[in-house]
């Protein structure tokens, strides 16, 4: 599990009762990487993947369930606008942005998320002045309870060594 997914899961729940049985269901996806349908060229995953397949399985978890993405939803997307629209259609409650969601640059991702009807979260992706680039958290009502969702991601290990990665993340600081 990626650091983004672990952090999202670890920080997502605050029921106020201390009883984990009161927690609504969670449908979590990560590393969708722009796939809106099953990958046809991936030999090990030909029947897996895509937001459409995830959405087909998600209704079984109930109406109060949280539908979340832990990051890397845009990486490799040939048509990012279609991917964002698929997330809206799938009823995703929030997307935790990871550094790989900025492959086309900060301005592109910021504009895309501003036009999408799904909240983008990140508590530790900051601009050059140290201000959050996106909302750090979101509170939703599920099952009569307030549930806090906090987005965090990890700094790429090779950031200092890879010039293309530095260019993709220009204007972005990943706070530890």
N, CA, C and O of each residue as an XYZ file, in Angstrom:
704
protein
N       0.861     -1.171      0.000
C       0.000      0.000      0.000
C       0.903      1.228      0.000
O       1.893      1.283      0.729
N       0.563      2.179     -0.798
C       1.353      3.401     -0.873
C       1.187      4.220      0.396
O       0.227      4.048      1.146
N       2.148      5.120      0.621
C       2.052      6.014      1.775
C       0.774      6.835      1.706
O       0.132      7.076      2.728
N       0.403      7.268      0.500
C      -0.818      8.060      0.342
C      -2.033      7.271      0.794
O      -2.878      7.794      1.521
N      -2.127      6.020      0.372
C      -3.282      5.207      0.737
C      -3.293      4.939      2.231
O      -4.343      5.027      2.868
N      -2.138      4.613      2.797
C      -2.077      4.336      4.233
C      -2.452      5.564      5.040
O      -3.180      5.460      6.028
N      -1.965      6.720      4.631
C      -2.285      7.943      5.363
C      -3.760      8.285      5.233
O      -4.387      8.710      6.203
N      -4.312      8.104      4.055
C      -5.724      8.400      3.860
C      -6.579      7.481      4.721
O      -7.535      7.929      5.354
N      -6.238      6.203      4.746
C      -6.983      5.270      5.580
C      -6.783      5.564      7.055
O      -7.731      5.504      7.838
N      -5.559      5.879      7.437
C      -5.256      6.120      8.839
C      -5.902      7.374      9.386
O      -6.154      7.455     10.589
N      -6.179      8.351      8.543
C      -6.706      9.620      9.019
C      -8.162      9.858      8.643
O      -8.715     10.912      8.956
N      -8.782      8.905      7.984
C     -10.098      9.163      7.424
C     -11.215      9.161      8.456
O     -12.252      9.787      8.237
N     -11.029      8.479      9.562
C     -12.177      8.227     10.406
C     -12.124      8.944     11.751
O     -11.135      8.877     12.481
N     -13.204      9.618     12.044
C     -13.373     10.233     13.349
C     -14.857     10.200     13.675
O     -15.578     11.160     13.403
N     -15.309      9.104     14.253
C     -16.737      8.944     14.519
C     -17.153      9.599     15.817
O     -18.338      9.854     16.030
N     -16.191      9.877     16.694
C     -16.526     10.505     17.960
C     -16.995      9.528     19.022
O     -17.243      9.928     20.159
N     -17.124      8.236     18.670
C     -17.605      7.268     19.643
C     -16.491      6.372     20.158
O     -16.633      5.737     21.203
N     -15.392      6.317     19.436
C     -14.318      5.405     19.808
C     -14.639      3.966     19.436
O     -13.862      3.064     19.750
N     -15.752      3.736     18.782
C     -16.178      2.403     18.415
C     -16.023      2.225     16.906
O     -16.755      2.842     16.132
N     -15.081      1.391     16.486
C     -14.817      1.199     15.058
C     -15.976      0.549     14.328
O     -16.049      0.630     13.102
N     -16.909     -0.112     15.068
C     -18.053     -0.721     14.395
C     -19.043      0.325     13.898
O     -19.929      0.010     13.104
N     -18.899      1.579     14.361
C     -19.773      2.651     13.911
C     -19.307      3.289     12.605
O     -19.973      4.174     12.069
N     -18.192      2.848     12.109
C     -17.605      3.448     10.908
C     -18.353      2.974      9.674
O     -18.623      1.781      9.535
N     -18.696      3.912      8.761
C     -19.338      3.478      7.517
C     -18.336      2.734      6.651
O     -17.132      2.796      6.899
N     -18.822      2.038      5.648
C     -17.938      1.334      4.732
C     -17.063      2.300      3.949
O     -17.394      3.475      3.790
N     -15.944      1.783      3.464
C     -15.024      2.592      2.662
C     -14.680      1.830      1.393
O     -14.252      0.677      1.449
N     -14.863      2.465      0.268
C     -14.391      1.936     -1.013
C     -13.210      2.810     -1.392
O     -13.372      4.001     -1.661
N     -12.032      2.225     -1.414
C     -10.809      2.968     -1.669
C     -10.149      2.466     -2.937
O      -9.995      1.262     -3.139
N      -9.764      3.397     -3.783
C      -8.986      3.049     -4.955
C      -7.716      3.888     -4.935
O      -7.671      4.958     -4.327
N      -6.703      3.394     -5.600
C      -5.433      4.121     -5.701
C      -4.714      3.641     -6.955
O      -4.946      2.532     -7.436
N      -3.860      4.477     -7.463
C      -3.045      4.117     -8.622
C      -3.886      3.691     -9.827
O      -3.510      2.765    -10.547
N      -5.009      4.354    -10.048
C      -5.834      4.077    -11.219
C      -5.087      4.496    -12.483
O      -5.277      3.903    -13.545
N      -4.247      5.505    -12.372
C      -3.349      5.946    -13.441
C      -4.059      6.240    -14.757
O      -3.568      5.879    -15.826
N      -5.197      6.886    -14.679
C      -5.875      7.329    -15.873
C      -6.693      6.284    -16.589
O      -7.216      6.552    -17.671
N      -6.821      5.105    -16.023
C      -7.572      4.040    -16.668
C      -9.061      4.189    -16.352
O      -9.460      4.171    -15.188
N      -9.862      4.333    -17.374
C     -11.309      4.384    -17.174
C     -11.960      3.044    -17.498
O     -13.139      2.838    -17.213
N     -11.200      2.144    -18.088
C     -11.682      0.796    -18.414
C     -10.542     -0.179    -18.138
O      -9.412      0.236    -17.879
N     -10.836     -1.454    -18.192
C      -9.807     -2.460    -17.950
C      -8.664     -2.295    -18.955
O      -8.889     -1.984    -20.124
N      -7.451     -2.507    -18.485
C      -6.269     -2.371    -19.331
C      -6.218     -3.525    -20.337
O      -6.238     -4.696    -19.958
N      -6.153     -3.177    -21.614
C      -6.132     -4.208    -22.658
C      -4.727     -4.632    -23.040
O      -4.552     -5.657    -23.698
N      -3.726     -3.866    -22.641
C      -2.355     -4.179    -23.034
C      -1.501     -4.623    -21.852
O      -0.304     -4.859    -22.013
N      -2.091     -4.738    -20.681
C      -1.348     -5.151    -19.485
C      -1.488     -6.658    -19.317
O      -2.564     -7.128    -18.947
N      -0.431     -7.436    -19.578
C      -0.561     -8.894    -19.529
C      -0.952     -9.432    -18.154
O      -1.659    -10.436    -18.065
N      -0.508     -8.787    -17.097
C      -0.816     -9.285    -15.758
C      -2.130     -8.750    -15.210
O      -2.587     -9.205    -14.162
N      -2.739     -7.802    -15.888
C      -3.938     -7.180    -15.347
C      -5.010     -6.968    -16.420
O      -5.779     -6.009    -16.353
N      -5.058     -7.853    -17.393
C      -5.962     -7.639    -18.523
C      -7.429     -7.559    -18.130
O      -8.218     -6.908    -18.815
N      -7.801     -8.206    -17.047
C      -9.202     -8.173    -16.649
C      -9.427     -7.281    -15.442
O     -10.522     -7.260    -14.879
N      -8.419     -6.557    -15.045
C      -8.518     -5.712    -13.866
C      -8.545     -4.248    -14.253
O      -8.287     -3.880    -15.399
N      -8.860     -3.437    -13.284
C      -8.617     -2.016    -13.406
C      -9.743     -1.184    -13.969
O     -10.785     -1.666    -14.412
N      -9.457      0.090    -13.919
C     -10.374      1.056    -14.447
C     -11.415      1.481    -13.436
O     -11.886      0.685    -12.623
N     -11.761      2.741    -13.503
C     -12.746      3.288    -12.589
C     -14.125      2.677    -12.830
O     -14.928      2.590    -11.901
N     -14.411      2.252    -14.060
C     -15.709      1.634    -14.344
C     -15.867      0.321    -13.577
O     -16.930      0.056    -13.016
N     -14.824     -0.492    -13.551
C     -14.887     -1.763    -12.818
C     -15.001     -1.514    -11.323
O     -15.757     -2.197    -10.632
N     -14.248     -0.533    -10.819
C     -14.313     -0.194     -9.405
C     -15.723      0.240     -9.038
O     -16.256     -0.182     -8.012
N     -16.325      1.073     -9.860
C     -17.665      1.577     -9.569
C     -18.697      0.459     -9.595
O     -19.658      0.490     -8.826
N     -18.517     -0.514    -10.455
C     -19.456     -1.633    -10.525
C     -19.458     -2.433     -9.220
O     -20.491     -2.982     -8.836
N     -18.323     -2.504     -8.544
C     -18.231     -3.243     -7.283
C     -18.629     -2.398     -6.077
O     -19.053     -2.945     -5.059
N     -18.503     -1.098     -6.169
C     -18.702     -0.208     -5.025
C     -20.124     -0.145     -4.479
O     -20.266      0.074     -3.276
N     -21.196     -0.318     -5.268
C     -22.539     -0.185     -4.686
C     -22.814     -1.157     -3.552
O     -23.664     -0.882     -2.705
N     -22.121     -2.281     -3.512
C     -22.360     -3.287     -2.489
C     -21.988     -2.828     -1.087
O     -22.337     -3.497     -0.114
N     -21.298     -1.720     -0.959
C     -20.859     -1.297      0.371
C     -21.839     -0.365      1.058
O     -21.609      0.017      2.206
N     -22.913      0.011      0.404
C     -23.961      0.790      1.049
C     -23.925      2.272      0.720
O     -22.914      2.816      0.277
N     -25.065      2.901      0.953
C     -25.222      4.319      0.632
C     -24.379      5.231      1.495
O     -23.966      6.298      1.040
N     -24.112      4.835      2.744
C     -23.337      5.682      3.652
C     -21.834      5.516      3.491
O     -21.056      6.196      4.161
N     -21.427      4.625      2.616
C     -19.998      4.362      2.447
C     -19.282      5.570      1.857
O     -19.861      6.374      1.126
N     -18.017      5.667      2.196
C     -17.137      6.676      1.609
C     -16.504      6.079      0.365
O     -16.063      4.930      0.372
N     -16.462      6.859     -0.693
C     -15.821      6.437     -1.938
C     -14.656      7.391     -2.172
O     -14.850      8.562     -2.498
N     -13.440      6.868     -1.999
C     -12.250      7.712     -1.970
C     -11.180      7.207     -2.926
O     -11.120      6.020     -3.246
N     -10.341      8.126     -3.374
C      -9.163      7.772     -4.159
C      -7.935      8.282     -3.417
O      -7.897      9.434     -2.985
N      -6.924      7.417     -3.269
C      -5.738      7.749     -2.492
C      -4.609      8.360     -3.308
O      -3.548      8.652     -2.755
N      -4.805      8.561     -4.605
C      -3.775      9.241     -5.386
C      -3.359      8.488     -6.630
O      -3.668      7.309     -6.802
N      -2.650      9.198     -7.494
C      -2.163      8.687     -8.781
C      -3.321      8.354     -9.713
O      -3.267      7.372    -10.453
N      -4.367      9.174     -9.674
C      -5.498      8.918    -10.549
C      -5.273      9.477    -11.955
O      -5.932      9.039    -12.898
N      -4.369     10.421    -12.113
C      -4.122     11.025    -13.427
C      -2.874     10.503    -14.129
O      -2.761     10.644    -15.347
N      -1.950      9.914    -13.413
C      -0.682      9.485    -13.981
C      -0.922      8.583    -15.186
O      -1.555      7.535    -15.057
N      -0.430      8.972    -16.339
C      -0.561      8.168    -17.542
C      -1.858      8.366    -18.301
O      -2.073      7.715    -19.323
N      -2.726      9.246    -17.831
C      -4.012      9.451    -18.495
C      -3.811     10.088    -19.862
O      -3.127     11.104    -19.984
N      -4.408      9.491    -20.894
C      -4.326     10.091    -22.220
C      -5.357     11.206    -22.374
O      -5.184     12.106    -23.195
N      -6.426     11.145    -21.585
C      -7.452     12.186    -21.620
C      -7.886     12.499    -20.186
O      -8.897     11.975    -19.719
N      -7.128     13.352    -19.485
C      -7.416     13.630    -18.077
C      -8.833     14.148    -17.811
O      -9.400     13.868    -16.755
N      -9.404     14.891    -18.743
C     -10.766     15.393    -18.547
C     -11.768     14.249    -18.477
O     -12.719     14.303    -17.697
N     -11.561     13.214    -19.287
C     -12.433     12.041    -19.254
C     -12.279     11.311    -17.926
O     -13.264     10.844    -17.353
N     -11.059     11.213    -17.442
C     -10.815     10.557    -16.153
C     -11.531     11.312    -15.039
O     -12.201     10.697    -14.209
N     -11.400     12.621    -15.012
C     -12.068     13.418    -13.979
C     -13.584     13.249    -14.073
O     -14.253     13.127    -13.047
N     -14.127     13.240    -15.270
C     -15.566     13.045    -15.453
C     -16.000     11.656    -14.988
O     -17.086     11.499    -14.431
N     -15.160     10.652    -15.214
C     -15.472      9.293    -14.753
C     -15.521      9.239    -13.234
O     -16.360      8.537    -12.670
N     -14.645      9.963    -12.569
C     -14.655      9.999    -11.108
C     -15.939     10.658    -10.595
O     -16.520     10.209     -9.607
N     -16.370     11.706    -11.259
C     -17.623     12.361    -10.877
C     -18.786     11.387    -11.075
O     -19.628     11.240    -10.189
N     -18.835     10.724    -12.229
C     -19.905      9.776    -12.534
C     -19.905      8.598    -11.568
O     -20.961      8.045    -11.259
N     -18.723      8.213    -11.090
C     -18.614      7.090    -10.155
C     -18.988      7.480     -8.731
O     -19.078      6.619     -7.856
N     -19.203      8.746     -8.496
C     -19.600      9.182     -7.158
C     -18.469      9.232     -6.155
O     -18.698      9.075     -4.956
N     -17.248      9.449     -6.628
C     -16.102      9.554     -5.719
C     -16.316     10.762     -4.810
O     -16.627     11.853     -5.288
N     -16.151     10.570     -3.506
C     -16.353     11.649     -2.538
C     -15.167     12.593     -2.449
O     -15.349     13.787     -2.213
N     -13.953     12.078     -2.634
C     -12.762     12.921     -2.552
C     -11.573     12.206     -3.173
O     -11.497     10.977     -3.180
N     -10.648     13.001     -3.694
C      -9.404     12.487     -4.268
C      -8.245     13.078     -3.478
O      -8.129     14.297     -3.348
N      -7.400     12.218     -2.960
C      -6.154     12.646     -2.336
C      -5.125     12.767     -3.465
O      -4.784     11.766     -4.094
N      -4.641     13.947     -3.720
C      -3.676     14.114     -4.801
C      -2.295     13.653     -4.366
O      -1.846     13.949     -3.259
N      -1.635     12.931     -5.245
C      -0.254     12.522     -5.001
C       0.631     13.254     -6.007
O       0.131     13.900     -6.928
N       1.918     13.150     -5.829
C       2.825     13.869     -6.727
C       2.712     13.388     -8.162
O       2.988     14.157     -9.082
N       2.318     12.152     -8.383
C       2.191     11.664     -9.759
C       0.966     12.235    -10.472
O       0.828     12.051    -11.681
N       0.088     12.913     -9.766
C      -1.062     13.560    -10.401
C      -0.690     14.893    -11.051
O      -1.559     15.581    -11.585
N       0.570     15.257    -11.012
C       1.037     16.525    -11.578
C       1.928     16.313    -12.795
O       2.748     17.172    -13.121
N       1.775     15.197    -13.455
C       2.606     14.888    -14.620
C       2.523     15.961    -15.697
O       3.495     16.207    -16.413
N       1.362     16.600    -15.811
C       1.192     17.664    -16.806
C       1.380     19.047    -16.192
O       1.063     20.058    -16.819
N       1.893     19.090    -14.973
C       2.200     20.361    -14.327
C       1.135     20.818    -13.345
O      -0.014     20.378    -13.380
N       1.560     21.718    -12.469
C       0.692     22.253    -11.426
C      -0.512     22.980    -12.007
O      -1.642     22.731    -11.586
N      -0.294     23.863    -12.954
C      -1.408     24.642    -13.505
C      -2.469     23.749    -14.119
O      -3.663     23.974    -13.920
N      -2.045     22.733    -14.867
C      -3.006     21.838    -15.490
C      -3.841     21.117    -14.437
O      -5.070     21.101    -14.517
N      -3.172     20.521    -13.447
C      -3.895     19.760    -12.422
C      -4.800     20.672    -11.606
O      -5.935     20.310    -11.296
N      -4.308     21.838    -11.262
C      -5.129     22.790    -10.500
C      -6.375     23.187    -11.287
O      -7.471     23.213    -10.727
N      -6.226     23.498    -12.579
C      -7.369     23.870    -13.412
C      -8.351     22.710    -13.567
O      -9.565     22.903    -13.494
N      -7.821     21.507    -13.782
C      -8.673     20.335    -13.942
C      -9.498     20.096    -12.678
O     -10.703     19.852    -12.756
N      -8.856     20.165    -11.530
C      -9.579     19.904    -10.286
C     -10.558     21.028     -9.961
O     -11.592     20.779     -9.341
N     -10.259     22.233    -10.360
C     -11.188     23.346    -10.134
C     -12.462     23.160    -10.958
O     -13.539     23.580    -10.534
N     -12.347     22.534    -12.127
C     -13.519     22.346    -12.973
C     -14.240     21.027    -12.695
O     -15.380     20.848    -13.125
N     -13.599     20.109    -11.988
C     -14.224     18.818    -11.674
C     -15.132     18.979    -10.456
O     -14.893     19.821     -9.589
N     -16.156     18.169    -10.411
C     -17.100     18.237     -9.300
C     -16.785     17.159     -8.271
O     -17.669     16.425     -7.829
N     -15.514     17.074     -7.899
C     -15.079     16.149     -6.859
C     -13.943     16.842     -6.100
O     -13.014     17.355     -6.723
N     -14.005     16.863     -4.773
C     -12.977     17.568     -3.997
C     -11.593     16.930     -4.115
O     -11.448     15.710     -4.039
N     -10.592     17.770     -4.301
C      -9.189     17.342     -4.289
C      -8.605     17.747     -2.940
O      -8.783     18.879     -2.493
N      -7.906     16.812     -2.295
C      -7.358     17.061     -0.966
C      -5.852     16.868     -0.939
O      -5.312     16.008     -1.633
N      -5.187     17.670     -0.137
C      -3.785     17.446      0.205
C      -3.384     18.404      1.309
O      -3.441     19.623      1.148
N      -2.981     17.837      2.425
C      -2.527     18.656      3.551
C      -1.056     19.006      3.443
O      -0.589     19.911      4.135
N      -0.309     18.307      2.585
C       1.131     18.556      2.556
C       1.702     18.896      1.176
O       2.921     18.889      1.003
N       0.859     19.187      0.206
C       1.339     19.735     -1.066
C       1.154     21.249     -0.979
O       0.032     21.751     -0.919
N       2.278     21.963     -0.974
C       2.260     23.398     -0.729
C       2.798     24.173     -1.926
O       3.564     23.647     -2.734
N       2.380     25.439     -2.022
C       2.927     26.301     -3.075
C       4.247     26.899     -2.592
O       4.712     26.583     -1.497
N       4.846     27.756     -3.406
C       6.142     28.362     -3.082
C       6.145     29.204     -1.820
O       7.200     29.415     -1.222
N       4.978     29.691     -1.404
C       4.877     30.495     -0.182
C       4.525     29.658      1.041
O       4.365     30.197      2.136
N       4.403     28.332      0.862
C       4.071     27.453      1.974
C       2.585     27.301      2.241
O       2.192     26.725      3.256
N       1.758     27.810      1.344
C       0.306     27.689      1.500
C      -0.172     26.395      0.834
O       0.388     25.986     -0.183
N      -1.195     25.751      1.389
C      -1.725     24.530      0.773
C      -2.243     24.802     -0.641
O      -2.898     25.814     -0.890
N      -1.943     23.894     -1.548
C      -2.422     24.008     -2.920
C      -3.896     23.602     -3.032
O      -4.613     24.079     -3.912
N      -4.332     22.733     -2.148
C      -5.698     22.215     -2.154
C      -6.192     22.146     -0.723
O      -5.410     22.297      0.215
N      -7.474     21.921     -0.550
C      -8.030     21.782      0.801
C      -7.320     20.631      1.505
O      -7.158     19.560      0.920
N      -6.896     20.834      2.746
C      -6.199     19.753      3.441
C      -7.119     18.631      3.909
O      -6.685     17.489      4.060
N      -8.388     18.957      4.139
C      -9.312     17.942      4.634
C     -10.735     18.286      4.203
O     -11.018     19.372      3.697
N     -11.608     17.317      4.425
C     -13.017     17.457      4.104
C     -13.794     16.708      5.180
O     -13.392     15.617      5.586
N     -14.885     17.272      5.639
C     -15.748     16.591      6.597
C     -17.065     16.278      5.903
O     -17.737     17.163      5.375
N     -17.415     15.002      5.917
C     -18.664     14.540      5.305
C     -19.562     13.923      6.372
O     -19.075     13.426      7.388
N     -20.842     13.954      6.144
C     -21.818     13.311      7.014
C     -22.146     11.948      6.433
O     -22.596     11.844      5.292
N     -21.922     10.912      7.214
C     -22.239      9.552      6.788
C     -22.848      8.802      7.962
O     -22.273      8.766      9.050
N     -23.989      8.216      7.744
C     -24.617      7.417      8.789
C     -24.890      8.206     10.053
O     -24.837      7.660     11.155
N     -25.183      9.496      9.899
C     -25.457     10.328     11.054
C     -24.216     10.752     11.823
O     -24.316     11.256     12.942
N     -23.051     10.549     11.230
C     -21.794     10.900     11.895
C     -20.946     11.772     10.980
O     -21.002     11.656      9.755
N     -20.170     12.634     11.592
C     -19.200     13.438     10.847
C     -17.943     12.604     10.651
O     -17.410     12.034     11.603
N     -17.474     12.536      9.412
C     -16.276     11.775      9.083
C     -15.279     12.732      8.443
O     -15.590     13.392      7.452
N     -14.090     12.802      9.010
C     -13.036     13.668      8.478
C     -12.137     12.872      7.543
O     -11.704     11.766      7.865
N     -11.867     13.453      6.386
C     -10.969     12.848      5.405
C      -9.812     13.813      5.219
O     -10.019     14.973      4.864
N      -8.604     13.342      5.457
C      -7.399     14.168      5.342
C      -6.530     13.578      4.249
O      -6.289     12.371      4.221
N      -6.056     14.433      3.343
C      -5.198     13.970      2.260
C      -3.741     14.300      2.517
O      -3.402     15.441      2.831
N      -2.875     13.298      2.384
C      -1.422     13.497      2.466
C      -0.757     12.582      1.445
O      -1.329     11.574      1.031
N       0.444     12.942      1.050
C       1.200     12.108      0.124
C       2.671     12.132      0.533
O       3.077     12.920      1.387
N       3.452     11.268     -0.083
C       4.875     11.213      0.232
C       5.685     11.933     -0.835
O       5.254     12.073     -1.980
N       6.854     12.381     -0.440
C       7.791     13.025     -1.361
C       8.462     11.932     -2.188
O       8.928     10.941     -1.625
N       8.521     12.090     -3.516
C       9.192     11.075     -4.327
C      10.654     10.928     -3.922
O      11.370     11.919     -3.780
N      11.083      9.709     -3.742
C      12.451      9.431     -3.314
C      13.462     10.009     -4.294
O      14.494     10.532     -3.873
N      13.190      9.927     -5.580
C      14.143     10.341     -6.610
C      13.969     11.789     -7.052
O      14.516     12.175     -8.085
N      13.235     12.594     -6.312
C      12.944     13.958     -6.750
C      14.211     14.759     -7.050
O      14.264     15.462     -8.059
N      15.205     14.669     -6.217
C      16.423     15.452     -6.409
C      17.301     14.926     -7.544
O      18.161     15.650     -8.047
N      17.091     13.679     -7.949
C      17.947     13.068     -8.961
C      17.362     13.076    -10.370
O      18.090     12.847    -11.335
N      16.079     13.333    -10.505
C      15.433     13.235    -11.813
C      14.943     14.597    -12.289
O      13.969     15.128    -11.755
N      15.618     15.171    -13.299
C      15.235     16.498    -13.795
C      13.795     16.575    -14.296
O      13.134     17.594    -14.094
N      13.288     15.514    -14.951
C      11.916     15.565    -15.457
C      10.909     15.630    -14.312
O       9.872     16.284    -14.431
N      11.212     14.956    -13.207
C      10.325     14.985    -12.050
C      10.332     16.369    -11.402
O       9.296     16.860    -10.955
N      11.500     16.986    -11.357
C      11.588     18.359    -10.839
C      10.748     19.314    -11.680
O      10.082     20.200    -11.144
N      10.782     19.130    -13.006
C       9.981     19.990    -13.884
C       8.483     19.766    -13.661
O       7.708     20.722    -13.617
N       8.084     18.507    -13.522
C       6.667     18.205    -13.300
C       6.154     18.797    -11.996
O       4.991     19.187    -11.893
N       7.024     18.858    -11.011
C       6.605     19.338     -9.683
C       7.061     20.764     -9.416
O       7.121     21.192     -8.264
N       7.382     21.498    -10.470
C       7.783     22.904    -10.316
C       6.676     23.683     -9.624
O       5.511     23.608    -10.016
N       7.046     24.424     -8.600
C       6.074     25.221     -7.857
C       5.379     24.466     -6.732
O       4.506     25.015     -6.060
N       5.768     23.199     -6.521
C       5.141     22.362     -5.497
C       6.186     21.929     -4.486
O       7.263     21.461     -4.854
N       5.865     22.086     -3.218
C       6.696     21.563     -2.137
C       5.909     20.458     -1.442
O       4.736     20.633     -1.114
N       6.559     19.325     -1.221
C       5.931     18.240     -0.476
C       6.492     18.280      0.929
O       7.650     17.930      1.159
N       5.669     18.708      1.862
C       6.109     18.824      3.254
C       6.060     17.463      3.922
O       5.084     16.724      3.789
N       7.132     17.139      4.647
C       7.165     15.840      5.370
C       6.263     15.873      6.578
O       6.162     14.881      7.301
